[in-house]
Amino acid sequence: ASIPGAIIEILVKKGDKVKKDQKLVIMEAMKMETTITAKTDGIVEEIFVKEMKIVEAGELLIQLSKEN
């Protein structure tokens, strides 16, 4: 996460194929909803957060692996 906030909704699950700029997570920060998107194409390897969890700036939310 680039800023601290609360995870509102996780839009993917482990094993999902995602494309660059696809929405992954919606979080609330400073009373505004922010969408976190994929920086690259890949497969969701691990999800480190749960909905309604408070996260800190710099915390890893989702790990993607490259598609083969």
mmCIF file of the N, C-alpha and C atoms, coordinates in Angstrom:
data_MODEL
# 
_entry.id   MODEL 
# 
loop_
_atom_site.group_PDB 
_atom_site.id 
_atom_site.type_symbol 
_atom_site.label_atom_id 
_atom_site.label_alt_id 
_atom_site.label_comp_id 
_atom_site.label_asym_id 
_atom_site.label_entity_id 
_atom_site.label_seq_id 
_atom_site.pdbx_PDB_ins_code 
_atom_site.Cartn_x 
_atom_site.Cartn_y 
_atom_site.Cartn_z 
_atom_site.occupancy 
_atom_site.B_iso_or_equiv 
_atom_site.pdbx_formal_charge 
_atom_site.auth_seq_id 
_atom_site.auth_comp_id 
_atom_site.auth_asym_id 
_atom_site.auth_atom_id 
_atom_site.pdbx_PDB_model_num 
ATOM 1   N N  . ALA A 1 1  ? 0.853   -1.185  0.000   1.00 0.00 ? 1  ALA A N  1 
ATOM 2   C CA . ALA A 1 1  ? 0.000   0.000   0.000   1.00 0.00 ? 1  ALA A CA 1 
ATOM 3   C C  . ALA A 1 1  ? 0.890   1.236   0.000   1.00 0.00 ? 1  ALA A C  1 
ATOM 4   N N  . SER A 1 2  ? 0.504   2.225   -0.763  1.00 0.00 ? 2  SER A N  1 
ATOM 5   C CA . SER A 1 2  ? 1.301   3.451   -0.811  1.00 0.00 ? 2  SER A CA 1 
ATOM 6   C C  . SER A 1 2  ? 0.970   4.385   0.346   1.00 0.00 ? 2  SER A C  1 
ATOM 7   N N  . ILE A 1 3  ? -0.218  4.215   0.937   1.00 0.00 ? 3  ILE A N  1 
ATOM 8   C CA . ILE A 1 3  ? -0.635  5.014   2.092   1.00 0.00 ? 3  ILE A CA 1 
ATOM 9   C C  . ILE A 1 3  ? -1.366  4.106   3.072   1.00 0.00 ? 3  ILE A C  1 
ATOM 10  N N  . PRO A 1 4  ? -1.403  4.468   4.363   1.00 0.00 ? 4  PRO A N  1 
ATOM 11  C CA . PRO A 1 4  ? -2.154  3.639   5.307   1.00 0.00 ? 4  PRO A CA 1 
ATOM 12  C C  . PRO A 1 4  ? -3.655  3.746   5.058   1.00 0.00 ? 4  PRO A C  1 
ATOM 13  N N  . GLY A 1 5  ? -4.389  2.674   5.364   1.00 0.00 ? 5  GLY A N  1 
ATOM 14  C CA . GLY A 1 5  ? -5.839  2.688   5.187   1.00 0.00 ? 5  GLY A CA 1 
ATOM 15  C C  . GLY A 1 5  ? -6.442  1.344   5.524   1.00 0.00 ? 5  GLY A C  1 
ATOM 16  N N  . ALA A 1 6  ? -7.730  1.188   5.233   1.00 0.00 ? 6  ALA A N  1 
ATOM 17  C CA . ALA A 1 6  ? -8.460  -0.050  5.511   1.00 0.00 ? 6  ALA A CA 1 
ATOM 18  C C  . ALA A 1 6  ? -8.821  -0.737  4.200   1.00 0.00 ? 6  ALA A C  1 
ATOM 19  N N  . ILE A 1 7  ? -8.643  -2.046  4.164   1.00 0.00 ? 7  ILE A N  1 
ATOM 20  C CA . ILE A 1 7  ? -9.013  -2.829  2.985   1.00 0.00 ? 7  ILE A CA 1 
ATOM 21  C C  . ILE A 1 7  ? -10.535 -2.974  2.970   1.00 0.00 ? 7  ILE A C  1 
ATOM 22  N N  . ILE A 1 8  ? -11.170 -2.485  1.919   1.00 0.00 ? 8  ILE A N  1 
ATOM 23  C CA . ILE A 1 8  ? -12.628 -2.550  1.779   1.00 0.00 ? 8  ILE A CA 1 
ATOM 24  C C  . ILE A 1 8  ? -13.040 -3.834  1.053   1.00 0.00 ? 8  ILE A C  1 
ATOM 25  N N  . GLU A 1 9  ? -12.354 -4.133  -0.056  1.00 0.00 ? 9  GLU A N  1 
ATOM 26  C CA . GLU A 1 9  ? -12.732 -5.298  -0.860  1.00 0.00 ? 9  GLU A CA 1 
ATOM 27  C C  . GLU A 1 9  ? -11.515 -5.830  -1.596  1.00 0.00 ? 9  GLU A C  1 
ATOM 28  N N  . ILE A 1 10 ? -11.388 -7.157  -1.624  1.00 0.00 ? 10 ILE A N  1 
ATOM 29  C CA . ILE A 1 10 ? -10.349 -7.826  -2.406  1.00 0.00 ? 10 ILE A CA 1 
ATOM 30  C C  . ILE A 1 10 ? -11.033 -8.383  -3.646  1.00 0.00 ? 10 ILE A C  1 
ATOM 31  N N  . LEU A 1 11 ? -10.572 -7.979  -4.815  1.00 0.00 ? 11 LEU A N  1 
ATOM 32  C CA . LEU A 1 11 ? -11.264 -8.279  -6.069  1.00 0.00 ? 11 LEU A CA 1 
ATOM 33  C C  . LEU A 1 11 ? -10.722 -9.511  -6.791  1.00 0.00 ? 11 LEU A C  1 
ATOM 34  N N  . VAL A 1 12 ? -9.652  -10.122 -6.270  1.00 0.00 ? 12 VAL A N  1 
ATOM 35  C CA . VAL A 1 12 ? -9.047  -11.301 -6.895  1.00 0.00 ? 12 VAL A CA 1 
ATOM 36  C C  . VAL A 1 12 ? -8.878  -12.390 -5.842  1.00 0.00 ? 12 VAL A C  1 
ATOM 37  N N  . LYS A 1 13 ? -8.566  -13.603 -6.309  1.00 0.00 ? 13 LYS A N  1 
ATOM 38  C CA . LYS A 1 13 ? -8.263  -14.696 -5.384  1.00 0.00 ? 13 LYS A CA 1 
ATOM 39  C C  . LYS A 1 13 ? -6.983  -15.386 -5.844  1.00 0.00 ? 13 LYS A C  1 
ATOM 40  N N  . LYS A 1 14 ? -6.391  -16.142 -4.936  1.00 0.00 ? 14 LYS A N  1 
ATOM 41  C CA . LYS A 1 14 ? -5.152  -16.848 -5.236  1.00 0.00 ? 14 LYS A CA 1 
ATOM 42  C C  . LYS A 1 14 ? -5.345  -17.715 -6.477  1.00 0.00 ? 14 LYS A C  1 
ATOM 43  N N  . GLY A 1 15 ? -4.390  -17.638 -7.403  1.00 0.00 ? 15 GLY A N  1 
ATOM 44  C CA . GLY A 1 15 ? -4.451  -18.421 -8.635  1.00 0.00 ? 15 GLY A CA 1 
ATOM 45  C C  . GLY A 1 15 ? -5.042  -17.675 -9.817  1.00 0.00 ? 15 GLY A C  1 
ATOM 46  N N  . ASP A 1 16 ? -5.675  -16.522 -9.570  1.00 0.00 ? 16 ASP A N  1 
ATOM 47  C CA . ASP A 1 16 ? -6.259  -15.736 -10.665 1.00 0.00 ? 16 ASP A CA 1 
ATOM 48  C C  . ASP A 1 16 ? -5.167  -15.182 -11.576 1.00 0.00 ? 16 ASP A C  1 
ATOM 49  N N  . LYS A 1 17 ? -5.429  -15.201 -12.887 1.00 0.00 ? 17 LYS A N  1 
ATOM 50  C CA . LYS A 1 17 ? -4.562  -14.505 -13.841 1.00 0.00 ? 17 LYS A CA 1 
ATOM 51  C C  . LYS A 1 17 ? -5.024  -13.060 -13.900 1.00 0.00 ? 17 LYS A C  1 
ATOM 52  N N  . VAL A 1 18 ? -4.081  -12.131 -13.821 1.00 0.00 ? 18 VAL A N  1 
ATOM 53  C CA . VAL A 1 18 ? -4.423  -10.712 -13.884 1.00 0.00 ? 18 VAL A CA 1 
ATOM 54  C C  . VAL A 1 18 ? -3.604  -10.030 -14.973 1.00 0.00 ? 18 VAL A C  1 
ATOM 55  N N  . LYS A 1 19 ? -4.143  -8.950  -15.472 1.00 0.00 ? 19 LYS A N  1 
ATOM 56  C CA . LYS A 1 19 ? -3.475  -8.150  -16.495 1.00 0.00 ? 19 LYS A CA 1 
ATOM 57  C C  . LYS A 1 19 ? -3.004  -6.836  -15.882 1.00 0.00 ? 19 LYS A C  1 
ATOM 58  N N  . LYS A 1 20 ? -1.993  -6.246  -16.482 1.00 0.00 ? 20 LYS A N  1 
ATOM 59  C CA . LYS A 1 20 ? -1.494  -4.948  -16.024 1.00 0.00 ? 20 LYS A CA 1 
ATOM 60  C C  . LYS A 1 20 ? -2.660  -3.965  -15.915 1.00 0.00 ? 20 LYS A C  1 
ATOM 61  N N  . ASP A 1 21 ? -2.689  -3.204  -14.836 1.00 0.00 ? 21 ASP A N  1 
ATOM 62  C CA . ASP A 1 21 ? -3.707  -2.189  -14.535 1.00 0.00 ? 21 ASP A CA 1 
ATOM 63  C C  . ASP A 1 21 ? -5.059  -2.767  -14.107 1.00 0.00 ? 21 ASP A C  1 
ATOM 64  N N  . GLN A 1 22 ? -5.175  -4.100  -13.980 1.00 0.00 ? 22 GLN A N  1 
ATOM 65  C CA . GLN A 1 22 ? -6.415  -4.698  -13.466 1.00 0.00 ? 22 GLN A CA 1 
ATOM 66  C C  . GLN A 1 22 ? -6.566  -4.343  -11.992 1.00 0.00 ? 22 GLN A C  1 
ATOM 67  N N  . LYS A 1 23 ? -7.798  -4.068  -11.568 1.00 0.00 ? 23 LYS A N  1 
ATOM 68  C CA . LYS A 1 23 ? -8.071  -3.735  -10.170 1.00 0.00 ? 23 LYS A CA 1 
ATOM 69  C C  . LYS A 1 23 ? -7.900  -4.976  -9.303  1.00 0.00 ? 23 LYS A C  1 
ATOM 70  N N  . LEU A 1 24 ? -7.149  -4.823  -8.195  1.00 0.00 ? 24 LEU A N  1 
ATOM 71  C CA . LEU A 1 24 ? -6.889  -5.930  -7.277  1.00 0.00 ? 24 LEU A CA 1 
ATOM 72  C C  . LEU A 1 24 ? -7.585  -5.742  -5.936  1.00 0.00 ? 24 LEU A C  1 
ATOM 73  N N  . VAL A 1 25 ? -7.499  -4.533  -5.389  1.00 0.00 ? 25 VAL A N  1 
ATOM 74  C CA . VAL A 1 25 ? -7.974  -4.244  -4.036  1.00 0.00 ? 25 VAL A CA 1 
ATOM 75  C C  . VAL A 1 25 ? -8.571  -2.846  -4.011  1.00 0.00 ? 25 VAL A C  1 
ATOM 76  N N  . ILE A 1 26 ? -9.654  -2.689  -3.252  1.00 0.00 ? 26 ILE A N  1 
ATOM 77  C CA . ILE A 1 26 ? -10.196 -1.356  -2.975  1.00 0.00 ? 26 ILE A CA 1 
ATOM 78  C C  . ILE A 1 26 ? -9.938  -1.078  -1.505  1.00 0.00 ? 26 ILE A C  1 
ATOM 79  N N  . MET A 1 27 ? -9.321  0.076   -1.227  1.00 0.00 ? 27 MET A N  1 
ATOM 80  C CA . MET A 1 27 ? -9.058  0.437   0.161   1.00 0.00 ? 27 MET A CA 1 
ATOM 81  C C  . MET A 1 27 ? -9.558  1.844   0.429   1.00 0.00 ? 27 MET A C  1 
ATOM 82  N N  . GLU A 1 28 ? -9.796  2.123   1.692   1.00 0.00 ? 28 GLU A N  1 
ATOM 83  C CA . GLU A 1 28 ? -10.232 3.456   2.099   1.00 0.00 ? 28 GLU A CA 1 
ATOM 84  C C  . GLU A 1 28 ? -9.089  4.109   2.856   1.00 0.00 ? 28 GLU A C  1 
ATOM 85  N N  . ALA A 1 29 ? -8.732  5.306   2.405   1.00 0.00 ? 29 ALA A N  1 
ATOM 86  C CA . ALA A 1 29 ? -7.678  6.075   3.063   1.00 0.00 ? 29 ALA A CA 1 
ATOM 87  C C  . ALA A 1 29 ? -8.128  7.526   3.106   1.00 0.00 ? 29 ALA A C  1 
ATOM 88  N N  . MET A 1 30 ? -8.059  8.120   4.256   1.00 0.00 ? 30 MET A N  1 
ATOM 89  C CA . MET A 1 30 ? -8.463  9.516   4.443   1.00 0.00 ? 30 MET A CA 1 
ATOM 90  C C  . MET A 1 30 ? -9.884  9.760   3.928   1.00 0.00 ? 30 MET A C  1 
ATOM 91  N N  . LYS A 1 31 ? -10.790 8.813   4.218   1.00 0.00 ? 31 LYS A N  1 
ATOM 92  C CA . LYS A 1 31 ? -12.214 8.880   3.856   1.00 0.00 ? 31 LYS A CA 1 
ATOM 93  C C  . LYS A 1 31 ? -12.466 8.871   2.350   1.00 0.00 ? 31 LYS A C  1 
ATOM 94  N N  . MET A 1 32 ? -11.478 8.421   1.579   1.00 0.00 ? 32 MET A N  1 
ATOM 95  C CA . MET A 1 32 ? -11.632 8.292   0.128   1.00 0.00 ? 32 MET A CA 1 
ATOM 96  C C  . MET A 1 32 ? -11.285 6.862   -0.270  1.00 0.00 ? 32 MET A C  1 
ATOM 97  N N  . GLU A 1 33 ? -12.047 6.309   -1.223  1.00 0.00 ? 33 GLU A N  1 
ATOM 98  C CA . GLU A 1 33 ? -11.730 4.976   -1.723  1.00 0.00 ? 33 GLU A CA 1 
ATOM 99  C C  . GLU A 1 33 ? -10.627 5.075   -2.768  1.00 0.00 ? 33 GLU A C  1 
ATOM 100 N N  . THR A 1 34 ? -9.663  4.170   -2.668  1.00 0.00 ? 34 THR A N  1 
ATOM 101 C CA . THR A 1 34 ? -8.537  4.104   -3.589  1.00 0.00 ? 34 THR A CA 1 
ATOM 102 C C  . THR A 1 34 ? -8.472  2.693   -4.146  1.00 0.00 ? 34 THR A C  1 
ATOM 103 N N  . THR A 1 35 ? -8.231  2.565   -5.442  1.00 0.00 ? 35 THR A N  1 
ATOM 104 C CA . THR A 1 35 ? -8.116  1.252   -6.066  1.00 0.00 ? 35 THR A CA 1 
ATOM 105 C C  . THR A 1 35 ? -6.649  0.938   -6.300  1.00 0.00 ? 35 THR A C  1 
ATOM 106 N N  . ILE A 1 36 ? -6.233  -0.244  -5.862  1.00 0.00 ? 36 ILE A N  1 
ATOM 107 C CA . ILE A 1 36 ? -4.870  -0.721  -6.090  1.00 0.00 ? 36 ILE A CA 1 
ATOM 108 C C  . ILE A 1 36 ? -4.924  -1.629  -7.316  1.00 0.00 ? 36 ILE A C  1 
ATOM 109 N N  . THR A 1 37 ? -4.045  -1.376  -8.290  1.00 0.00 ? 37 THR A N  1 
ATOM 110 C CA . THR A 1 37 ? -4.052  -2.139  -9.535  1.00 0.00 ? 37 THR A CA 1 
ATOM 111 C C  . THR A 1 37 ? -2.748  -2.918  -9.706  1.00 0.00 ? 37 THR A C  1 
ATOM 112 N N  . ALA A 1 38 ? -2.793  -3.912  -10.593 1.00 0.00 ? 38 ALA A N  1 
ATOM 113 C CA . ALA A 1 38 ? -1.607  -4.716  -10.902 1.00 0.00 ? 38 ALA A CA 1 
ATOM 114 C C  . ALA A 1 38 ? -0.617  -3.876  -11.697 1.00 0.00 ? 38 ALA A C  1 
ATOM 115 N N  . LYS A 1 39 ? 0.641   -3.968  -11.335 1.00 0.00 ? 39 LYS A N  1 
ATOM 116 C CA . LYS A 1 39 ? 1.696   -3.233  -12.040 1.00 0.00 ? 39 LYS A CA 1 
ATOM 117 C C  . LYS A 1 39 ? 2.151   -3.970  -13.297 1.00 0.00 ? 39 LYS A C  1 
ATOM 118 N N  . THR A 1 40 ? 1.798   -5.265  -13.392 1.00 0.00 ? 40 THR A N  1 
ATOM 119 C CA . THR A 1 40 ? 2.228   -6.102  -14.500 1.00 0.00 ? 40 THR A CA 1 
ATOM 120 C C  . THR A 1 40 ? 1.247   -7.268  -14.671 1.00 0.00 ? 40 THR A C  1 
ATOM 121 N N  . ASP A 1 41 ? 1.303   -7.947  -15.803 1.00 0.00 ? 41 ASP A N  1 
ATOM 122 C CA . ASP A 1 41 ? 0.549   -9.188  -15.979 1.00 0.00 ? 41 ASP A CA 1 
ATOM 123 C C  . ASP A 1 41 ? 1.125   -10.242 -15.036 1.00 0.00 ? 41 ASP A C  1 
ATOM 124 N N  . GLY A 1 42 ? 0.295   -11.153 -14.561 1.00 0.00 ? 42 GLY A N  1 
ATOM 125 C CA . GLY A 1 42 ? 0.807   -12.223 -13.710 1.00 0.00 ? 42 GLY A CA 1 
ATOM 126 C C  . GLY A 1 42 ? -0.297  -13.067 -13.125 1.00 0.00 ? 42 GLY A C  1 
ATOM 127 N N  . ILE A 1 43 ? 0.084   -13.892 -12.161 1.00 0.00 ? 43 ILE A N  1 
ATOM 128 C CA . ILE A 1 43 ? -0.839  -14.778 -11.454 1.00 0.00 ? 43 ILE A CA 1 
ATOM 129 C C  . ILE A 1 43 ? -0.767  -14.422 -9.977  1.00 0.00 ? 43 ILE A C  1 
ATOM 130 N N  . VAL A 1 44 ? -1.926  -14.347 -9.331  1.00 0.00 ? 44 VAL A N  1 
ATOM 131 C CA . VAL A 1 44 ? -1.965  -14.033 -7.899  1.00 0.00 ? 44 VAL A CA 1 
ATOM 132 C C  . VAL A 1 44 ? -1.358  -15.218 -7.149  1.00 0.00 ? 44 VAL A C  1 
ATOM 133 N N  . GLU A 1 45 ? -0.177  -14.999 -6.584  1.00 0.00 ? 45 GLU A N  1 
ATOM 134 C CA . GLU A 1 45 ? 0.561   -16.038 -5.863  1.00 0.00 ? 45 GLU A CA 1 
ATOM 135 C C  . GLU A 1 45 ? 0.114   -16.111 -4.402  1.00 0.00 ? 45 GLU A C  1 
ATOM 136 N N  . GLU A 1 46 ? -0.071  -14.946 -3.787  1.00 0.00 ? 46 GLU A N  1 
ATOM 137 C CA . GLU A 1 46 ? -0.420  -14.892 -2.363  1.00 0.00 ? 46 GLU A CA 1 
ATOM 138 C C  . GLU A 1 46 ? -1.162  -13.599 -2.070  1.00 0.00 ? 46 GLU A C  1 
ATOM 139 N N  . ILE A 1 47 ? -2.134  -13.666 -1.154  1.00 0.00 ? 47 ILE A N  1 
ATOM 140 C CA . ILE A 1 47 ? -2.858  -12.481 -0.678  1.00 0.00 ? 47 ILE A CA 1 
ATOM 141 C C  . ILE A 1 47 ? -2.545  -12.357 0.809   1.00 0.00 ? 47 ILE A C  1 
ATOM 142 N N  . PHE A 1 48 ? -1.957  -11.234 1.203   1.00 0.00 ? 48 PHE A N  1 
ATOM 143 C CA . PHE A 1 48 ? -1.469  -11.049 2.572   1.00 0.00 ? 48 PHE A CA 1 
ATOM 144 C C  . PHE A 1 48 ? -2.436  -10.283 3.466   1.00 0.00 ? 48 PHE A C  1 
ATOM 145 N N  . VAL A 1 49 ? -3.563  -9.835  2.927   1.00 0.00 ? 49 VAL A N  1 
ATOM 146 C CA . VAL A 1 49 ? -4.502  -9.023  3.708   1.00 0.00 ? 49 VAL A CA 1 
ATOM 147 C C  . VAL A 1 49 ? -5.900  -9.633  3.664   1.00 0.00 ? 49 VAL A C  1 
ATOM 148 N N  . LYS A 1 50 ? -6.739  -9.177  4.565   1.00 0.00 ? 50 LYS A N  1 
ATOM 149 C CA . LYS A 1 50 ? -8.150  -9.570  4.596   1.00 0.00 ? 50 LYS A CA 1 
ATOM 150 C C  . LYS A 1 50 ? -8.993  -8.301  4.550   1.00 0.00 ? 50 LYS A C  1 
ATOM 151 N N  . GLU A 1 51 ? -10.239 -8.446  4.111   1.00 0.00 ? 51 GLU A N  1 
ATOM 152 C CA . GLU A 1 51 ? -11.144 -7.294  4.079   1.00 0.00 ? 51 GLU A CA 1 
ATOM 153 C C  . GLU A 1 51 ? -11.323 -6.741  5.485   1.00 0.00 ? 51 GLU A C  1 
ATOM 154 N N  . MET A 1 52 ? -11.397 -5.430  5.586   1.00 0.00 ? 52 MET A N  1 
ATOM 155 C CA . MET A 1 52 ? -11.559 -4.657  6.821   1.00 0.00 ? 52 MET A CA 1 
ATOM 156 C C  . MET A 1 52 ? -10.274 -4.585  7.658   1.00 0.00 ? 52 MET A C  1 
ATOM 157 N N  . LYS A 1 53 ? -9.162  -5.095  7.145   1.00 0.00 ? 53 LYS A N  1 
ATOM 158 C CA . LYS A 1 53 ? -7.882  -5.004  7.848   1.00 0.00 ? 53 LYS A CA 1 
ATOM 159 C C  . LYS A 1 53 ? -7.274  -3.620  7.612   1.00 0.00 ? 53 LYS A C  1 
ATOM 160 N N  . ILE A 1 54 ? -6.666  -3.072  8.647   1.00 0.00 ? 54 ILE A N  1 
ATOM 161 C CA . ILE A 1 54 ? -5.931  -1.811  8.525   1.00 0.00 ? 54 ILE A CA 1 
ATOM 162 C C  . ILE A 1 54 ? -4.512  -2.146  8.069   1.00 0.00 ? 54 ILE A C  1 
ATOM 163 N N  . VAL A 1 55 ? -4.042  -1.452  7.040   1.00 0.00 ? 55 VAL A N  1 
ATOM 164 C CA . VAL A 1 55 ? -2.688  -1.682  6.531   1.00 0.00 ? 55 VAL A CA 1 
ATOM 165 C C  . VAL A 1 55 ? -1.868  -0.404  6.650   1.00 0.00 ? 55 VAL A C  1 
ATOM 166 N N  . GLU A 1 56 ? -0.568  -0.582  6.725   1.00 0.00 ? 56 GLU A N  1 
ATOM 167 C CA . GLU A 1 56 ? 0.362   0.541   6.826   1.00 0.00 ? 56 GLU A CA 1 
ATOM 168 C C  . GLU A 1 56 ? 0.957   0.843   5.454   1.00 0.00 ? 56 GLU A C  1 
ATOM 169 N N  . ALA A 1 57 ? 1.461   2.051   5.286   1.00 0.00 ? 57 ALA A N  1 
ATOM 170 C CA . ALA A 1 57 ? 2.160   2.416   4.057   1.00 0.00 ? 57 ALA A CA 1 
ATOM 171 C C  . ALA A 1 57 ? 3.346   1.474   3.877   1.00 0.00 ? 57 ALA A C  1 
ATOM 172 N N  . GLY A 1 58 ? 3.529   0.960   2.675   1.00 0.00 ? 58 GLY A N  1 
ATOM 173 C CA . GLY A 1 58 ? 4.632   0.064   2.380   1.00 0.00 ? 58 GLY A CA 1 
ATOM 174 C C  . GLY A 1 58 ? 4.332   -1.407  2.627   1.00 0.00 ? 58 GLY A C  1 
ATOM 175 N N  . GLU A 1 59 ? 3.182   -1.724  3.219   1.00 0.00 ? 59 GLU A N  1 
ATOM 176 C CA . GLU A 1 59 ? 2.830   -3.117  3.513   1.00 0.00 ? 59 GLU A CA 1 
ATOM 177 C C  . GLU A 1 59 ? 2.475   -3.852  2.221   1.00 0.00 ? 59 GLU A C  1 
ATOM 178 N N  . LEU A 1 60 ? 2.983   -5.080  2.084   1.00 0.00 ? 60 LEU A N  1 
ATOM 179 C CA . LEU A 1 60 ? 2.701   -5.903  0.915   1.00 0.00 ? 60 LEU A CA 1 
ATOM 180 C C  . LEU A 1 60 ? 1.278   -6.449  1.013   1.00 0.00 ? 60 LEU A C  1 
ATOM 181 N N  . LEU A 1 61 ? 0.477   -6.223  -0.027  1.00 0.00 ? 61 LEU A N  1 
ATOM 182 C CA . LEU A 1 61 ? -0.921  -6.658  -0.030  1.00 0.00 ? 61 LEU A CA 1 
ATOM 183 C C  . LEU A 1 61 ? -1.098  -7.966  -0.793  1.00 0.00 ? 61 LEU A C  1 
ATOM 184 N N  . ILE A 1 62 ? -0.577  -7.997  -2.019  1.00 0.00 ? 62 ILE A N  1 
ATOM 185 C CA . ILE A 1 62 ? -0.743  -9.155  -2.904  1.00 0.00 ? 62 ILE A CA 1 
ATOM 186 C C  . ILE A 1 62 ? 0.569   -9.395  -3.635  1.00 0.00 ? 62 ILE A C  1 
ATOM 187 N N  . GLN A 1 63 ? 0.951   -10.673 -3.742  1.00 0.00 ? 63 GLN A N  1 
ATOM 188 C CA . GLN A 1 63 ? 2.156   -11.029 -4.491  1.00 0.00 ? 63 GLN A CA 1 
ATOM 189 C C  . GLN A 1 63 ? 1.741   -11.656 -5.810  1.00 0.00 ? 63 GLN A C  1 
ATOM 190 N N  . LEU A 1 64 ? 2.311   -11.163 -6.903  1.00 0.00 ? 64 LEU A N  1 
ATOM 191 C CA . LEU A 1 64 ? 2.063   -11.720 -8.229  1.00 0.00 ? 64 LEU A CA 1 
ATOM 192 C C  . LEU A 1 64 ? 3.305   -12.455 -8.706  1.00 0.00 ? 64 LEU A C  1 
ATOM 193 N N  . SER A 1 65 ? 3.102   -13.555 -9.433  1.00 0.00 ? 65 SER A N  1 
ATOM 194 C CA . SER A 1 65 ? 4.216   -14.221 -10.105 1.00 0.00 ? 65 SER A CA 1 
ATOM 195 C C  . SER A 1 65 ? 3.993   -14.058 -11.603 1.00 0.00 ? 65 SER A C  1 
ATOM 196 N N  . LYS A 1 66 ? 5.068   -14.149 -12.350 1.00 0.00 ? 66 LYS A N  1 
ATOM 197 C CA . LYS A 1 66 ? 4.958   -13.991 -13.801 1.00 0.00 ? 66 LYS A CA 1 
ATOM 198 C C  . LYS A 1 66 ? 4.319   -15.225 -14.409 1.00 0.00 ? 66 LYS A C  1 
ATOM 199 N N  . GLU A 1 67 ? 3.534   -15.005 -15.468 1.00 0.00 ? 67 GLU A N  1 
ATOM 200 C CA . GLU A 1 67 ? 2.941   -16.128 -16.204 1.00 0.00 ? 67 GLU A CA 1 
ATOM 201 C C  . GLU A 1 67 ? 4.029   -16.824 -16.998 1.00 0.00 ? 67 GLU A C  1 
ATOM 202 N N  . ASN A 1 68 ? 3.886   -18.140 -17.168 1.00 0.00 ? 68 ASN A N  1 
ATOM 203 C CA . ASN A 1 68 ? 4.866   -18.897 -17.970 1.00 0.00 ? 68 ASN A CA 1 
ATOM 204 C C  . ASN A 1 68 ? 4.502   -18.832 -19.427 1.00 0.00 ? 68 ASN A C  1 
# 
